[in-house]
């Protein structure tokens, strides 16, 4: 089983949803959803799952659920 930990900086209310890696190794997630009622977090989980080609259930937010910098765990096979 493979496990990856990502440090992700989230930018909500963007025009386009995208996930890209910065030069320093952190990830930047631009999300269309506003940071209200967990909508941005749900969109982030979906975006990470698509990027790493895994199920959404294998992606979890380990730390920073209410902040802009999050620690995301991707567990796959």
N, C-alpha and C positions, 0 to 999 in steps of 0.2 A: 504494500500500500504506500502510495506517494502522498506526502503532505507538504504543502507550500504555504509560507506565511508572506503576505504582501502588506506593505505599508502604503495606504492609498489616501491621497488628498482629494477630497470631494468638492466639486464646484456645482452646486445646484442651480436650477433655472437657466441652463444653457440652451442655445438654439438647437444643438445636435447632441445626442448621447454618444459618447465615445470613451474608450479606455486606452491610454497610451502610457508608455514608460518614459520617465524623465532621464536626463543624463546621469543623475546621481543614483539611479537605481530604484527610486520610489515610483509609484504609479499615480497618474492623475486621471480622475474620472469626472468627465463633464456629463451632467445628468439633466434631462429636461424637467424632471419632477421637482416640485418645491419640497423643502425640508419640513413637511407637515404630516402628522399621523403616520410616520414611517414610510411614506411613499418613496422618498429618495433612497432609503436603505433597501427597499424591495427592488428598485430599479438597479441599484448597484449590484446586488446579488445576481440578478438576471444577466447583467452585462459581464460580470466576471465569469459566470458559468459559460456564456457564449464564447468568450475569449479563450478559455482554457478547455473548451469542449468537454464539459462535464455536466452532471445534473445539478440543478439549482439546490437540491437538498445536500449536496456535498460542499457547498460554500456557506460559511458562517462568519459573522462579525464577532471577533473575539474581544475587541476593546474599541472604545470610542464611538459607540452607537449614536450618541447624541452630539458628537463633535464633528469637525470637518476632517480631521485626520483619524483614519481608522486602521485597525489591524485586522486583516481578513485572512481566514484560513481556507485553503482549498485542499480537500482530501479526495483523491481519486485512485484509480487502480492502474 
